[in-house]
Amino acid sequence: MKYYKKIVGENLYLSPLDAENEELHAKWAEWMNDEAVGGNYGGHQNLATISSAKKTVEGLRGYHFSIVLLAGDVLIGHVSIHDIDNLNRNAFLGVFIGDKENRNKGYGAEAIHLVLNYGFKTLNLNNIMLSVHADNAGAIACYQRVGFREAGRRREWIFKDGKYIDKLYMDLLAREFAK
């Protein structure tokens, strides 16, 4: 599959999500069936298929990108800025590294930094927020490394593996990102 180098970093690039990309549909289904990814998106109880992944991808709104390694053009994940409020200049960020072999290598932080730069400088956003399960320590540490801080918490919001988990909200302002 051909990817487009819209936003290029040191190790990876962000390619606009192509709803017709069959490789993406297959990978998305695989990743959503992986507890490490799907479990943190609230879909761990669902079974993802290629056709359901295609419907999901086709329904996405906002700025969605495939995360692709520069070395070999390998698709490893997804990052997005979505739920954009143009009046108040805020939005949500979503990200995952679906490819198990490429987790914990700093690619998530690099992809987040690239999309934040796009959001703050190109889209002229002021506040970008995300949500994360409170038990996802690796993701929280990644978000803190790129500058996010906790903005709120929904207590016992998610029922997972027989227990309730808090949902954290973290945000970053344009002026904080510029430092």
C-alpha positions in Angstrom: 0.0 0.0 0.0 1.2 3.5 -0.8 1.4 5.9 2.1 1.9 9.7 1.8 4.5 11.5 3.9 2.3 14.4 5.0 4.1 15.0 8.3 7.7 13.6 8.6 9.6 13.0 11.8 12.9 11.5 12.7 11.8 7.8 12.7 8.3 7.9 11.3 5.8 9.8 9.3 2.1 10.5 9.5 0.1 9.6 6.4 -3.5 10.8 5.9 -5.8 7.8 6.7 -7.0 6.2 3.5 -10.5 4.6 4.1 -9.9 2.4 1.0 -6.7 0.9 2.4 -7.3 -2.8 2.8 -4.1 -3.3 4.7 -5.2 -0.7 7.2 -8.6 -2.5 7.7 -6.9 -5.9 8.3 -4.3 -4.3 10.7 -7.1 -2.3 12.5 -9.1 -5.5 13.1 -6.0 -7.3 14.4 -5.1 -4.4 16.7 -8.6 -3.9 18.1 -8.7 -7.6 19.0 -5.4 -7.2 20.9 -6.3 -6.5 24.6 -3.4 -4.1 24.8 -5.0 -1.8 22.2 -8.7 -2.7 22.1 -8.9 -3.0 25.8 -7.9 0.6 26.2 -10.4 1.8 23.6 -13.4 0.3 25.4 -13.8 -2.3 22.7 -12.2 -5.3 24.4 -15.5 -7.1 24.7 -16.2 -6.7 21.0 -14.8 -8.8 18.2 -13.4 -6.7 15.4 -13.5 -8.0 11.8 -12.1 -6.6 8.6 -15.6 -5.4 7.6 -16.3 -3.8 11.0 -12.8 -2.1 10.9 -13.6 -0.7 7.4 -16.9 0.7 8.7 -15.1 2.3 11.7 -12.4 3.8 9.5 -15.0 5.1 7.0 -16.9 6.8 9.8 -13.9 8.7 11.3 -14.1 12.5 11.4 -11.3 14.9 12.0 -7.7 14.6 11.1 -6.7 10.9 11.2 -3.2 9.6 10.3 -1.5 6.2 9.9 1.7 6.1 11.8 4.3 4.6 9.3 8.0 3.9 10.0 10.4 5.6 7.6 12.5 2.5 7.4 10.5 0.1 5.2 7.1 2.1 5.1 5.8 -0.2 7.9 2.3 0.7 9.3 2.5 0.6 13.1 -0.4 2.6 14.4 -2.8 5.5 14.3 -3.0 9.1 15.7 -5.7 11.6 15.3 -7.0 15.0 16.2 -10.8 14.8 16.3 -14.0 16.2 18.0 -12.7 19.6 16.9 -14.5 22.7 18.3 -13.4 25.5 16.0 -15.1 28.2 18.0 -13.3 27.4 21.2 -10.2 26.1 19.4 -10.0 22.7 21.2 -10.0 19.1 20.2 -9.3 15.5 21.4 -6.2 13.4 20.6 -6.3 9.7 20.0 -3.3 7.4 19.5 -2.2 3.8 19.6 0.8 1.8 18.5 -0.9 -1.3 17.3 2.1 -3.3 16.1 3.4 -5.1 19.2 7.0 -5.2 18.0 7.1 -1.4 17.8 5.7 -0.5 21.2 7.9 1.1 23.9 10.3 2.4 21.4 9.3 6.1 21.6 7.3 6.0 18.4 4.0 6.9 20.2 5.7 10.0 21.7 7.1 11.0 18.3 3.8 10.6 16.6 2.0 12.6 19.3 4.6 15.4 19.1 4.1 15.6 15.3 0.3 15.7 15.5 0.4 18.2 18.3 2.6 20.5 16.2 0.1 20.1 13.4 -2.8 20.8 15.7 -1.4 23.9 17.4 0.5 25.4 14.5 -1.6 24.4 11.4 -5.1 24.1 12.9 -4.5 26.9 15.3 -5.9 25.0 18.3 -5.4 26.2 21.8 -6.2 23.1 23.9 -5.8 19.4 23.0 -7.2 16.9 25.4 -7.1 13.1 25.6 -8.6 10.4 27.9 -6.8 7.4 29.2 -7.6 4.5 31.5 -6.0 5.1 34.9 -4.4 1.7 34.9 -2.5 2.4 31.6 0.7 3.5 33.2 2.8 3.3 30.0 0.4 5.6 28.1 0.2 8.1 31.0 4.0 8.3 31.2 4.2 8.8 27.4 1.6 11.6 27.6 3.4 13.3 30.5 6.7 13.1 28.6 5.2 15.1 25.7 3.7 17.7 28.1 0.2 16.6 28.9 -1.0 16.9 32.5 -4.0 15.6 34.3 -7.1 17.9 33.9 -9.7 15.7 35.4 -10.9 12.2 36.4 -14.1 10.2 36.0 -14.1 7.9 38.9 -14.9 4.2 38.3 -15.9 5.0 34.8 -14.8 1.8 33.0 -15.7 -1.7 34.0 -12.8 -3.9 32.9 -11.7 -7.4 34.0 -14.2 -7.5 36.9 -13.4 -4.1 38.4 -14.0 -0.4 37.9 -11.2 1.8 36.6 -11.0 5.6 36.6 -10.8 7.4 33.3 -8.3 10.3 33.3 -8.5 13.4 31.2 -5.2 15.1 30.3 -4.7 18.2 28.3 -2.0 20.5 26.8 -2.2 24.1 25.9 -0.6 25.7 22.8 1.6 28.0 25.0 2.8 25.0 27.0 3.7 23.1 23.8 5.6 26.1 22.4 8.0 26.0 25.4 
